Every structure is written in C-alpha cells, then in structure tokens.
Amino acid sequence: MKQPRVRHRHWPATGLALAVAGCAQLPTGLVTDAQEALSQPEAAAPALQLPPAPRPAYRVGDTFVFGRTGVERVSRVARDTLEWTGPEGQVFLTRTDFFAPLLQQNRWGRDIRSSLRGNPAALWPLQVGRNVSFEEDRTEPGLLPRGERKTTLQWTCEVQDARLSVVPAGDFPSFHVVCRSRREGLPLVLQTARWDYAPSLGHFVRHSWNEGGRRHELVLSAALPGELATPERLQRLLERVQTQP
C-alpha cells in the first residue's frame, strides 16, 4: 500500500478518539506550483468564532496517523523543538510551531537542514488576522559531490479564518493558517502551504501544499496521546483505520 507523504508532528488528544499531528519540512515550490495556487483559489469556508489558541505542549510518545498508514510519533521533546519518527523509521526535527519549515529531514536520500531567523512563535496565540514573517536558511546537497546549495526563503504566515474541519478523525473547529514563501529578492510566491489547526487537539488535522504541479493533502485519521500509544493499541488502531471505507 502506498505510503502518504508525511509532513510532521504534534498533538494532544480527545480521549481515545482519532486525532493527530505531524510536522515535516515544507517541499520546495516551483513556478508551476505558484501558478496553480493562484489559478485555483480555495473556496471560502463558513466562519466560526474561536477564542485565541495558545501554543501547544507535546509529549514523548504522542502519535498521529495520517491517511491509512502515515504514522508520526514524537520521539524527543526539547524547549522549542520536537524530534519525530516517521512511518518508515525516518527521523526529522521540527519546531513546536506546526507551520514552520522542518529544521532537519531526509528527502529522497538527501539530508536537508534549515535554520530560521525571526520569531515564528509570534503567531501564537492563534487568532484570525494574526500574521508573522521570518526567514529560512536552507542547506541541501549540491550537484557536485560533497557540494552544498544554500537558499534563503522569506516566509509570511497568516491566520486566515476559523472553520469546521471535517476529517476521518472527526469534526474539529479549527484555525486556517496559510504560509507563503518567496526567494530572497524575488516577488513570486514559490510555495503556498495550508493547515487546519484544531485547538482542542493541539495539532493540525489537515495540511495541503502544491508540489511538482500537483496538490497534495494530508488528513488526520487518528491520534493517541503518549501514555496510551502502546505498540499493541497502535496496531489495533491501524487495523481499524485500514478497514474503514
């Protein structure tokens, strides 16, 4: 069974209910991605009124399932960063800000590292209309052996609205956060990424982005808090998710 693309990381929980979150580095956008995002605007969702949402707290063992097999588990918690283990055992590092680019990841056998300048955490507490800007310095392998390529991206993120996000894990009142990146010195939007963040869960329940001229999306199927995410319970949960229509 094909594994879904995994992004990244966190979460609280609604009992044993299904809910989760993950964090992965935002894919590098292309001109075609920007054009597609501009030509297909997202339909407006019915507005909700939500109180400001504080920055969530994650715990080791917190586990989120996206799609049918995309399991992301918090393996280490530091002050402002989280280490995650992905569905195939890969490890990636994120901030506790779900909308921020990954700090470390391996994509297609290539190690990619990012450092952020500015204060992404200034978007908290989330509330409609709040926005933040920051810069990402990204380092990845170059075309030559042992060579490196460095890129600076300028990110802007905005809490666009509050809406009801309906996913397999349930119906969640959510803040809709939109982030766009531009290359330093250029006005063209390279990447647009969207999240529906559920305050009751403490993690996002939907994430979409454009890559390679196509739209990709992750939706939450289930979540378990760390103290309940035993191997046996997670296996039963996956079996249940995989048999759902």
N, C-alpha and C positions, 0 to 999 in steps of 0.2 A: 504494500500500500504506500502510495506516495506521501512523503512527509511534508507538511506545510512549512513554508518559510517561517522562521522564528525570529522574533524581534528582541524580546527581552522580558521581563522580570517580576514584579512585586505582587503583594496582596494581603489583605485581611480576609474575613470570611463571613458568610451568612450561614451560620450553623454548618451543617454538613452539606449545605447547598452548593450548587455548582458556581464557581466563580474563580477567577484567577487573573494573573497578570504576568507579563513578561517584558523584557527590555532588550532590544538588540540595536546594533548601530543602524542608523538610517542609511539606506542604499544611496550611492552617488547618483544624482539625477542626470538626465540628458536633455538636450533641447527638445526632443520629441515628447519627453515627459511633461515639460512645461507647457508645450503647445496643447497637449491632450488635457491637462488640468484646466487650461484656460477655455478650451472649446466645450468642455462638458462640466459646467458648474453644478455643484451639488444642490439638490432641491432643499429648500428651507424646511426645517423640522418644527413642529409645534413647540412653542416656547414654554418652559417651566420656570418656576421661581424656586431657587435653591439658595440656602444660606452659604456663606463663604466656606470653602473646604480647606482644612489645614493640611500641611504636608504629612503624608502617611508614615507609619513606622512598620518596617518589615522585620521578620524573624527568620532565623535559620530554619529551613525545612518547609517554609511556605511554598506551595506548589500550585501551578496554574496549567490548565490544559486548554490548548487552542486547537480547533478542528477536532479530529478524531485521535491523533497520536502526538501532537506537539506539546510535550511536557517540559515545562521550565520550572526549575527548583532553586530557591535561594540557598547557596552553599556557604556564604560568608557575609557578615554584615559589619561594615566599618562606619565611621562617623557620617560620611556623606556618600558612600559608595556601597554597591552590592556586587557580590560575585554570584553568577548564575551558572547552573549546569543545564545544558540543552538536551533535546530528545535523543541525540546520538552521543552524549557524553562530552560534547564540546563545552568549553568554559568561556564565558565572556563577562566583562566588567562594565557596570553602568553606574550612573549617579542615581540617587534616590528620587530624582526628578524624571518621571517617566517619559517626558517629551524631549529630553536632552539626548544628543548623539551618544552612541556607545563609546566608552573610553578604551576598550580593548576587545578585539574579536578576531576570529579567523574565518575568512570567506574564501571558499574555493582554494584552500591550501595557502592563502596569503594572509600574513599577520598584519592587521591594521590597528594603529594606535592613534588616539586623539587626546588632545588637552584642550580645555575650554578656558576662554578669557571672558571676564564679565561675571555676572551673577544670575544664572538661570533660575536659582531658587527664589528670586524676587517675584516670580509669577504667583507664588503662594502668599496668602491663601487664595485659591482659585475663586474668581467671581467674574461674571460676564463683563467684558470690556477691558479687563486687565491684560497687560502685554509686557513683554520683556525682549531685549535684544542682547546677543552675546556672539562671540566668535569661536570657531572651531579650527584648531591647527591639526591637520590630519597628516599622518605619515604612513606610507604604504610602499611595498616593493616597487622598484622601477623596472624598466625594460631590460637594463643591463644586470648581469649577475652581481649580487651584493649592492646594487644601486638602490636608492630610495627616492621617492617622489613626495614632495611636501606641498600641501594645498591649504589655503586659508579660506574658510567659508563663513559668511556672515548670516546668522540666523535671527529671525524675528518670530516670536510665538505670541498668539493671542487667544484668550478665552472668548470664543465667538458667540456661543449661546448655551442655554441649558435645555436638555431634551430628554425624552424617554428612549433609551437604547434597548432594543429587543434583540437578544442573542440566545443561543441554546441554553446558556446558564441561567437565564431568567430575564426579567424586565427591570432595568435599572435607571432611575433618574440620574442623569449624567451631565457633566460639563463637556462641551465640544471644543477641543483645543486644536488650532491649526498652526503649523510651523512651516516657514518657507526659508530656503537657503539661496544665497547668491554668492557667486565667486567675487572675491575682493576686487573692487574697481569696475565691476560689470553690473548693469541693472537687471539683466534677465534672470528670472526665477529658474533655478536648476532643479529644485526638489520641493514638492509640497507633501507634507505628511499630516494626517489627521488622527485624532484619538477621541474616543468617548470615555471619559474618566468617571467612574462611579464612586462617589464619596462613601457610600455605605459599605463598599468592598475595599476601598483603599487602593484600587488599581484600575487600570483601563480595561474595558470589556470589548472594545473594538479598535482596530488600528488599520488604516489603509494608506497606501502610497503608490506612486507611479514609478515604474522601473522598466527599462527596455521597451518603452512604448505601450506597456500594459499596466492595468490597475491591479494591485494586489491587496488582499484584505485578510486580517486575522480576526476571528471572533472567538470569544470565550465560551468554552463548553463546560468547564467545571473548575472548581478551586477547593483546596484544602489548606487550612492553617497548619503550621509546622507540627503542633502537638498531635494532630490527627493523621498526618500524612505518612503513615507506616507503609512499607512496601506492599503488605497484603491489602490494605484498604485502597491504595492507589491502583493496584492491579484490578481489583473489583470495579473500581470507578472507571477505568479504561475499558473494561469489558462491557460495561453498561453504555458508555458513550459510543463505542464502536457498533453496538447493535441498534442504536437509535436510527430512525429513518432520516 
